[in-house]
Amino acid sequence: MSEDIKTLVSEMGSAFEEFKKSYDEKLDKMAKGQEDSALDAKLAAIEAKMDSYEDINQRMVQSQKSQDALLEQMDRVEVAMRRPNSGFSTKQIDEGISAFDAYCRKGIEGLSPDEKKALTVSNDSTGGYLAPPEYVRELIKDITEISPIRSIARIRQTAQRSIQMPKRTGTFAAQWVAESGTRSETTGYQVGLEEIPAHEYYALVDISEQDLEDSVFDLEAEMQSEFAEQFAKAEGAAFVSGNAVGKPEGFMTNSDVSEVVSGNGTALTGDGLITLVHSVKAEYSANATFVFNRSTLAAIRKLKDTAGQYVFQAGMMLTGGPMTTVLGHPYIQATDMPNVGAGNFPVAFGDFRRGYMIVDRVSLAVLRDPFTQATTGNIRYVARRRVGGQVILPEAIVKQKVSA
């Protein structure tokens, strides 16, 4: 860990110690029926300071969780798009980069015969051309940095519209037998197939013709940034609460994911979170992560267990881990998680890499539309890709319901 990060961890720890001291003081005054506006302002300032460290903390958590998975994912994209049957050779990929940029700037009519030859036509009926593999790799990387669920889930690539995975639906049962007894065949072992479809979604970007005519304008970076943000927001919501109808299934909507109550009809409790952690099997707990949104984090910072200990911890990890944890486990902030409220499920906990799978179709089709926005002097680009998401091991994830 660098000295700068160590300093930040220390500062975060100091800020939380000050927060605990001030919040305990507030609790004492509340018990006496006293109000202290100056103390409230002090607490708000401390919380704002702690919030300022959260972006760094989240990057540390996501980096730690996703580094190996992201490298594996990028390698699979490259292999899938370079294999002989994919239609891409190394030379074609290099030529495809400049041809794709030329297509986006000038349209298919403005390309030379060699540039047209270097492009790959999309197989989809809506047309367009496939982006080169390097573009897809960088786009997925950008999406992963924005979409937090990707940093903790298992990710697979495919060139098809779905993947099928073996799913064990039953197990053999061990039987006791005497040394010379008859060993009858046990029953119960069954294997089925789990299909995870990759659903289509699209993003729109309008870029002015004046920018396109400027050779210095970084068209690729502009499009990549816009597409990544739009794709990440759409899929982030679906991975959490998608209904699996034309979109991924969210882990919060899967009926097989178990739930535990918070112990309070309107709020989270420290002991409720402890119950949540211990409801996950030991084999999943070691790599488990909390998932909640920013407002829920603010509530969790104030929670104590029955022994009076805060469940939120700061400045504890000085060996490369996150700056802050909840009950010793890392957490990620997902905007699309529900807020704390009666009957809501504001927190999920588990080993998402074992429990949730994301399926990326490796191709990305881009259609250049010079007509729709012609009167505004813009060229519209429509990017289409396919992504799926599904709970593959429900017992690895548990969610908490705000209920007594």
RODO-2510 file (C-alpha; in nm, 4 decimals, decimal comma):
residues 404
     n   res          X          Y          Z
     1     m     0,0000     0,0000     0,0000
     2     s     0,1397     0,3415    -0,0957
     3     e     0,2104     0,6087     0,1627
     4     d    -0,0681     0,8247     0,0178
     5     i    -0,3221     0,5462     0,0653
     6     k    -0,1955     0,4789     0,4167
     7     t    -0,2464     0,8458     0,4955
     8     l    -0,6023     0,8337     0,3600
     9     v    -0,6789     0,5206     0,5625
    10     s    -0,5468     0,6886     0,8754
    11     e    -0,7486     1,0041     0,8076
    12     m    -1,0634     0,8003     0,7482
    13     g    -1,0069     0,6132     1,0728
    14     s    -0,9604     0,9374     1,2640
    15     a    -1,2739     1,0853     1,1102
    16     f    -1,4796     0,7840     1,2131
    17     e    -1,3435     0,7925     1,5676
    18     e    -1,4539     1,1557     1,5879
    19     f    -1,7901     1,0567     1,4398
    20     k    -1,8442     0,7848     1,7016
    21     k    -1,7538     1,0199     1,9839
    22     s    -1,9895     1,2908     1,8590
    23     y    -2,2722     1,0486     1,7774
    24     d    -2,2495     0,8892     2,1222
    25     e    -2,2739     1,2386     2,2677
    26     k    -2,5841     1,3006     2,0583
    27     l    -2,7420     0,9743     2,1756
    28     d    -2,6811     1,0741     2,5388
    29     k    -2,8459     1,4127     2,4840
    30     m    -3,1382     1,2558     2,2995
    31     a    -3,1920     1,0210     2,5942
    32     k    -3,2185     1,3305     2,8155
    33     g    -3,4538     1,5037     2,5742
    34     q    -3,1924     1,7606     2,4744
    35     e    -3,1177     1,9010     2,1304
    36     d    -2,7874     2,0486     2,0160
    37     s    -2,7851     2,2134     1,6732
    38     a    -2,4109     2,2765     1,6918
    39     l    -2,3483     1,9065     1,7530
    40     d    -2,5765     1,8154     1,4622
    41     a    -2,3795     2,0480     1,2362
    42     k    -2,0544     1,8934     1,3552
    43     l    -2,1830     1,5435     1,2792
    44     a    -2,2965     1,6516     0,9334
    45     a    -1,9515     1,7932     0,8613
    46     i    -1,7815     1,4721     0,9766
    47     e    -2,0147     1,2601     0,7630
    48     a    -1,9417     1,4805     0,4623
    49     k    -1,5704     1,4298     0,5210
    50     m    -1,6189     1,0533     0,5430
    51     d    -1,8244     1,0591     0,2240
    52     s    -1,5359     1,2284     0,0470
    53     y    -1,3251     0,9170     0,1069
    54     e    -1,5902     0,6770    -0,0230
    55     d    -1,5028     0,7080    -0,3911
    56     i    -1,1483     0,5979    -0,3140
    57     n    -1,2700     0,3199    -0,0869
    58     q    -1,5091     0,1911    -0,3538
    59     r    -1,2340     0,1879    -0,6140
    60     m    -1,0170    -0,0130    -0,3763
    61     v    -1,2943    -0,2651    -0,3113
    62     q    -1,3876    -0,3020    -0,6767
    63     s    -1,0246    -0,3246    -0,7811
    64     q    -0,9581    -0,5982    -0,5293
    65     k    -1,2717    -0,7917    -0,6235
    66     s    -1,2543    -0,7531    -0,9986
    67     q    -0,8842    -0,7586    -1,0875
    68     d    -0,8585    -1,1306    -1,1568
    69     a    -1,2087    -1,1522    -1,3015
    70     l    -1,1489    -0,8559    -1,5314
    71     l    -0,8214    -0,9961    -1,6621
    72     e    -0,9919    -1,3279    -1,7284
    73     q    -1,2816    -1,1495    -1,8964
    74     m    -1,0600    -0,9396    -2,1230
    75     d    -0,8578    -1,2454    -2,2227
    76     r    -1,1737    -1,4324    -2,3149
    77     v    -1,2982    -1,1440    -2,5280
    78     e    -0,9684    -1,1327    -2,7132
    79     v    -0,9556    -1,5088    -2,7628
    80     a    -1,3177    -1,5264    -2,8758
    81     m    -1,2760    -1,2512    -3,1319
    82     r    -0,9407    -1,3775    -3,2608
    83     r    -1,0247    -1,7470    -3,2977
    84     p    -1,0260    -1,8700    -3,6595
    85     n    -1,4026    -1,8997    -3,6940
    86     s    -1,4670    -1,5499    -3,5648
    87     g    -1,3626    -1,3883    -3,8932
    88     f    -1,0831    -1,1800    -3,7320
    89     s    -0,7095    -1,2202    -3,7886
    90     t    -0,4435    -1,0028    -3,6290
    91     k    -0,3974    -0,8091    -3,9523
    92     q    -0,7719    -0,7638    -3,9970
    93     i    -0,8053    -0,6333    -3,6420
    94     d    -0,5323    -0,3736    -3,6968
    95     e    -0,6891    -0,2646    -4,0249
    96     g    -1,0328    -0,2725    -3,8673
    97     i    -0,9470    -0,0062    -3,6101
    98     s    -0,8753     0,2625    -3,8688
    99     a    -1,1599     0,1434    -4,0920
   100     f    -1,4085     0,1608    -3,8047
   101     d    -1,2983     0,5143    -3,7189
   102     a    -1,3310     0,6149    -4,0834
   103     y    -1,6789     0,4626    -4,1021
   104     c    -1,7935     0,6532    -3,7937
   105     r    -1,6574     0,9804    -3,9314
   106     k    -1,7522     0,9559    -4,2997
   107     g    -2,0108     0,6811    -4,3314
   108     i    -1,9843     0,3762    -4,5523
   109     e    -2,0059     0,5868    -4,8694
   110     g    -1,6871     0,7734    -4,7787
   111     l    -1,4712     0,4654    -4,7360
   112     s    -1,2164     0,3269    -4,9760
   113     p    -1,2609    -0,0301    -5,1037
   114     d    -0,9896    -0,1524    -4,8643
   115     e    -1,1563     0,0170    -4,5669
   116     k    -1,4919    -0,1350    -4,6576
   117     k    -1,3284    -0,4742    -4,6797
   118     a    -1,1791    -0,4328    -4,3313
   119     l    -1,5207    -0,3758    -4,1736
   120     t    -1,7349    -0,6636    -4,0508
   121     v    -2,1076    -0,6368    -4,1175
   122     s    -2,3331    -0,7094    -3,8212
   123     n    -2,5410    -1,0246    -3,8498
   124     d    -2,8372    -0,8532    -3,6839
   125     s    -3,1246    -0,7431    -3,9040
   126     t    -3,0949    -0,3821    -3,7880
   127     g    -2,7603    -0,3467    -3,9640
   128     g    -2,4462    -0,1602    -3,8674
   129     y    -2,0866    -0,2731    -3,8393
   130     l    -1,9021    -0,4572    -3,5661
   131     a    -1,6561    -0,2588    -3,3573
   132     p    -1,2989    -0,3966    -3,3536
   133     p    -1,2011    -0,6234    -3,0601
   134     e    -0,9816    -0,3598    -2,8921
   135     y    -1,2759    -0,1198    -2,8843
   136     v    -1,4973    -0,3859    -2,7255
   137     r    -1,2298    -0,4660    -2,4667
   138     e    -1,1963    -0,1035    -2,3586
   139     l    -1,5725    -0,0512    -2,3571
   140     i    -1,6277    -0,3496    -2,1274
   141     k    -1,3477    -0,2240    -1,9040
   142     d    -1,5156     0,1173    -1,8775
   143     i    -1,8542    -0,0410    -1,8071
   144     t    -1,6989    -0,2523    -1,5309
   145     e    -1,5564     0,0591    -1,3649
   146     i    -1,9018     0,2229    -1,3616
   147     s    -2,1229    -0,0803    -1,2925
   148     p    -2,0291    -0,2070    -0,9428
   149     i    -2,2067    -0,5434    -0,9699
   150     r    -1,9645    -0,6460    -1,2445
   151     s    -1,6770    -0,6140    -1,0007
   152     i    -1,8150    -0,8899    -0,7755
   153     a    -2,0079    -1,1185    -1,0138
   154     r    -1,8859    -1,4040    -1,2308
   155     i    -1,8605    -1,3047    -1,5974
   156     r    -1,8689    -1,5210    -1,9079
   157     q    -1,8322    -1,4283    -2,2749
   158     t    -2,0110    -1,5895    -2,5653
   159     a    -2,0554    -1,5383    -2,9366
   160     q    -2,4081    -1,6809    -2,9108
   161     r    -2,7334    -1,5325    -2,7834
   162     s    -2,7290    -1,7471    -2,4700
   163     i    -2,5151    -1,9917    -2,2766
   164     q    -2,6111    -2,3181    -2,1111
   165     m    -2,4544    -2,4325    -1,7865
   166     p    -2,4780    -2,7690    -1,6113
   167     k    -2,6881    -2,7341    -1,2983
   168     r    -2,6928    -2,9955    -1,0258
   169     t    -3,0492    -3,0391    -0,9065
   170     g    -2,9922    -3,3341    -0,6737
   171     t    -2,7143    -3,5274    -0,5001
   172     f    -2,6353    -3,8861    -0,4160
   173     a    -2,7071    -3,9800    -0,0563
   174     a    -2,4339    -4,1708     0,1276
   175     q    -2,5487    -4,4999     0,2816
   176     w    -2,4149    -4,7069     0,5691
   177     v    -2,3366    -5,0683     0,4905
   178     a    -2,1874    -5,3651     0,6723
   179     e    -1,8512    -5,4991     0,5581
   180     s    -2,0114    -5,7866     0,3666
   181     g    -2,3436    -5,6156     0,3027
   182     t    -2,5017    -5,5430    -0,0323
   183     r    -2,4284    -5,2016    -0,1722
   184     s    -2,7398    -5,0861    -0,3523
   185     e    -2,7354    -4,7964    -0,5959
   186     t    -2,8183    -4,4654    -0,4363
   187     t    -3,0555    -4,2231    -0,6019
   188     g    -3,1085    -3,8527    -0,6128
   189     y    -2,8238    -3,7290    -0,8316
   190     q    -2,9581    -3,5212    -1,1189
   191     v    -2,7979    -3,2725    -1,3537
   192     g    -2,9926    -3,0241    -1,5624
   193     l    -2,9093    -2,7290    -1,7840
   194     e    -2,9413    -2,3644    -1,6862
   195     e    -2,9835    -2,1308    -1,9822
   196     i    -2,8799    -1,7688    -1,9455
   197     p    -2,9941    -1,5569    -2,2418
   198     a    -2,8103    -1,2434    -2,3508
   199     h    -3,0682    -0,9680    -2,3975
   200     e    -3,0222    -0,6840    -2,6434
   201     y    -2,9978    -0,3235    -2,5314
   202     y    -2,8800    -0,0128    -2,7096
   203     a    -2,7355     0,3322    -2,6524
   204     l    -2,7595     0,6512    -2,8593
   205     v    -2,4938     0,9176    -2,9063
   206     d    -2,5240     1,2346    -3,1155
   207     i    -2,2005     1,3960    -3,2373
   208     s    -2,1834     1,7137    -3,4423
   209     e    -2,0593     1,7023    -3,7994
   210     q    -1,8214     1,9856    -3,7111
   211     d    -1,6503     1,7650    -3,4514
   212     l    -1,6311     1,4768    -3,6974
   213     e    -1,4554     1,6984    -3,9502
   214     d    -1,1938     1,7889    -3,6883
   215     s    -0,9112     1,5359    -3,7224
   216     v    -0,7934     1,6120    -3,3677
   217     f    -1,1321     1,5224    -3,2167
   218     d    -1,1032     1,1864    -3,0369
   219     l    -1,4167     1,0243    -3,1723
   220     e    -1,3398     0,6823    -3,0300
   221     a    -1,2949     0,8119    -2,6748
   222     e    -1,6106     1,0242    -2,6932
   223     m    -1,8273     0,7381    -2,8167
   224     q    -1,6746     0,4902    -2,5763
   225     s    -1,7366     0,7152    -2,2766
   226     e    -2,0989     0,7828    -2,3717
   227     f    -2,1795     0,4222    -2,4566
   228     a    -2,0147     0,2906    -2,1399
   229     e    -2,2117     0,5249    -1,9140
   230     q    -2,5459     0,4430    -2,0769
   231     f    -2,4839     0,0685    -2,0855
   232     a    -2,3592     0,0642    -1,7256
   233     k    -2,6653     0,2466    -1,5901
   234     a    -2,9076     0,0192    -1,7756
   235     e    -2,7418    -0,3060    -1,6798
   236     g    -2,6698    -0,1943    -1,3234
   237     a    -3,0429    -0,1575    -1,2576
   238     a    -3,1184    -0,4902    -1,4271
   239     f    -2,8551    -0,6860    -1,2326
   240     v    -3,0182    -0,5672    -0,9096
   241     s    -3,3909    -0,5752    -0,9860
   242     g    -3,4437    -0,6958    -1,3431
   243     n    -3,7521    -0,9112    -1,3999
   244     a    -3,5882    -1,1433    -1,6596
   245     v    -3,8440    -1,0373    -1,9219
   246     g    -3,6356    -0,9014    -2,2087
   247     k    -3,3637    -0,8074    -1,9601
   248     p    -3,1364    -0,9789    -1,7046
   249     e    -3,2712    -1,1267    -1,3835
   250     g    -3,1813    -0,9267    -1,0741
   251     f    -3,0483    -1,0988    -0,7643
   252     m    -3,3020    -0,9058    -0,5560
   253     t    -3,5966    -1,0389    -0,7588
   254     n    -3,4940    -1,4048    -0,7689
   255     s    -3,7436    -1,5941    -0,5538
   256     d    -3,4891    -1,8573    -0,4493
   257     v    -3,2598    -1,6054    -0,2780
   258     s    -3,3373    -1,6335     0,0924
   259     e    -3,4089    -1,3440     0,3241
   260     v    -3,3698    -1,2560     0,6901
   261     v    -3,5396    -0,9743     0,8790
   262     s    -3,3691    -0,6737     1,0336
   263     g    -3,5461    -0,7058     1,3684
   264     n    -3,7141    -0,3661     1,3375
   265     g    -4,0230    -0,2771     1,1367
   266     t    -3,8843     0,0466     0,9942
   267     a    -3,5054     0,0373     1,0245
   268     l    -3,1908    -0,1691     1,0039
   269     t    -3,0266    -0,2880     1,3244
   270     g    -2,6739    -0,3883     1,4124
   271     d    -2,7825    -0,7291     1,5357
   272     g    -2,9916    -0,7742     1,2229
   273     l    -2,6819    -0,7279     1,0079
   274     i    -2,4946    -0,9771     1,2255
   275     t    -2,7765    -1,2258     1,1679
   276     l    -2,7516    -1,1584     0,7951
   277     v    -2,3786    -1,2325     0,7918
   278     h    -2,4214    -1,5563     0,9851
   279     s    -2,7070    -1,6726     0,7624
   280     v    -2,4614    -1,7210     0,4739
   281     k    -2,2862    -2,0576     0,4721
   282     a    -1,9225    -2,0556     0,5791
   283     e    -1,7975    -2,1571     0,2340
   284     y    -1,9450    -1,8366     0,0895
   285     s    -1,8783    -1,6011     0,3797
   286     a    -1,5019    -1,5777     0,3260
   287     n    -1,5459    -1,3944    -0,0059
   288     a    -1,8762    -1,2274     0,0746
   289     t    -1,9549    -0,8623     0,0068
   290     f    -2,2315    -0,6300     0,1244
   291     v    -2,4330    -0,4465    -0,1402
   292     f    -2,6376    -0,1348    -0,0562
   293     n    -2,6809     0,2244    -0,1696
   294     r    -2,5292     0,5450    -0,0339
   295     s    -2,8212     0,6410     0,1904
   296     t    -2,8175     0,2957     0,3489
   297     l    -2,4456     0,3376     0,4169
   298     a    -2,5230     0,6544     0,6119
   299     a    -2,7680     0,4576     0,8273
   300     i    -2,5265     0,1669     0,8812
   301     r    -2,2541     0,4001     1,0102
   302     k    -2,4741     0,4731     1,3114
   303     l    -2,5600     0,1129     1,3992
   304     k    -2,4309    -0,0734     1,7042
   305     d    -2,4684    -0,4320     1,8168
   306     t    -2,6090    -0,5282     2,1565
   307     a    -2,2600    -0,4947     2,3047
   308     g    -2,2476    -0,1303     2,1993
   309     q    -1,9896    -0,1822     1,9238
   310     y    -2,0293    -0,0053     1,5906
   311     v    -2,0740    -0,2472     1,2996
   312     f    -1,9053    -0,0010     1,0629
   313     q    -1,5262     0,0003     1,0857
   314     a    -1,2807     0,2463     0,9346
   315     g    -0,9043     0,2655     0,9013
   316     m    -0,8627    -0,1001     0,9906
   317     m    -0,7188    -0,2456     0,6693
   318     l    -0,3578    -0,1432     0,6153
   319     t    -0,2576    -0,4361     0,3917
   320     g    -0,4190    -0,3422     0,0615
   321     g    -0,7813    -0,4053     0,1527
   322     p    -1,0649    -0,1519     0,1732
   323     m    -1,0404     0,1483     0,4030
   324     t    -1,3811     0,0771     0,5538
   325     t    -1,5798    -0,2404     0,6195
   326     v    -1,9064    -0,3534     0,7751
   327     l    -1,8605    -0,6330     1,0284
   328     g    -1,5206    -0,6977     0,8721
   329     h    -1,6568    -0,7450     0,5199
   330     p    -1,6132    -0,5123     0,2208
   331     y    -1,9116    -0,3424     0,0630
   332     i    -2,0014    -0,1845    -0,2676
   333     q    -2,2495     0,0934    -0,3276
   334     a    -2,5126     0,0144    -0,5900
   335     t    -2,7379     0,3087    -0,6705
   336     d    -3,0265     0,0833    -0,7702
   337     m    -3,0559    -0,0936    -0,4346
   338     p    -3,3739    -0,0019    -0,2406
   339     n    -3,3657     0,2555     0,0378
   340     v    -3,4273     0,1628     0,4001
   341     g    -3,8019     0,1487     0,4608
   342     a    -4,0710    -0,0796     0,5969
   343     g    -4,0885    -0,3970     0,3907
   344     n    -3,7920    -0,3017     0,1702
   345     f    -3,4764    -0,5047     0,1056
   346     p    -3,1969    -0,2455     0,1309
   347     v    -2,9059    -0,4865     0,1896
   348     a    -2,7755    -0,7990     0,0178
   349     f    -2,4803    -1,0052     0,1344
   350     g    -2,3000    -1,3015    -0,0123
   351     d    -2,0422    -1,4420    -0,2492
   352     f    -2,1700    -1,2924    -0,5730
   353     r    -1,8959    -1,4479    -0,7821
   354     r    -2,0388    -1,7873    -0,6883
   355     g    -2,4004    -1,6794    -0,6883
   356     y    -2,4542    -1,4467    -0,9855
   357     m    -2,3396    -1,4756    -1,3463
   358     i    -2,3200    -1,2051    -1,6117
   359     v    -2,3085    -1,3109    -1,9762
   360     d    -2,1524    -1,0757    -2,2320
   361     r    -2,1960    -1,1303    -2,6004
   362     v    -1,8583    -1,0284    -2,7354
   363     s    -1,9760    -0,8386    -3,0422
   364     l    -2,0780    -0,4721    -3,0479
   365     a    -2,2638    -0,3369    -3,3517
   366     v    -2,2582     0,0358    -3,4302
   367     l    -2,4956     0,1944    -3,6816
   368     r    -2,4189     0,5411    -3,8200
   369     d    -2,7424     0,7323    -3,8822
   370     p    -2,6917     1,0610    -4,0745
   371     f    -3,0643     1,1269    -4,1242
   372     t    -3,2473     1,1334    -3,7884
   373     q    -3,0635     1,4409    -3,6559
   374     a    -2,9738     1,5950    -3,9923
   375     t    -3,1559     1,9228    -3,9215
   376     t    -2,9514     1,9761    -3,6049
   377     g    -2,6144     1,9179    -3,7704
   378     n    -2,5536     1,5977    -3,5771
   379     i    -2,4803     1,2391    -3,6705
   380     r    -2,6513     0,9785    -3,4545
   381     y    -2,4760     0,6572    -3,3566
   382     v    -2,6688     0,3569    -3,2306
   383     a    -2,4657     0,0953    -3,0433
   384     r    -2,6201    -0,2436    -2,9748
   385     r    -2,4896    -0,5248    -2,7607
   386     r    -2,6277    -0,8162    -2,5641
   387     v    -2,5875    -0,8938    -2,1962
   388     g    -2,7498    -1,1414    -1,9609
   389     g    -2,7560    -1,1875    -1,5875
   390     q    -2,8953    -1,4577    -1,3643
   391     v    -2,8673    -1,6056    -1,0176
   392     i    -2,6891    -1,9396    -1,0566
   393     l    -2,6440    -2,0353    -0,6904
   394     p    -2,9159    -1,8795    -0,4714
   395     e    -2,7733    -2,0110    -0,1446
   396     a    -2,4618    -1,7954    -0,1905
   397     i    -2,6646    -1,4726    -0,1515
   398     v    -2,8982    -1,3546     0,1256
   399     k    -3,0966    -1,0307     0,1390
   400     q    -3,2285    -0,8436     0,4408
   401     k    -3,5855    -0,7263     0,4778
   402     v    -3,6737    -0,4315     0,6995
   403     s    -3,9200    -0,6080     0,9265
   404     a    -3,9646    -0,6997     1,2913
***
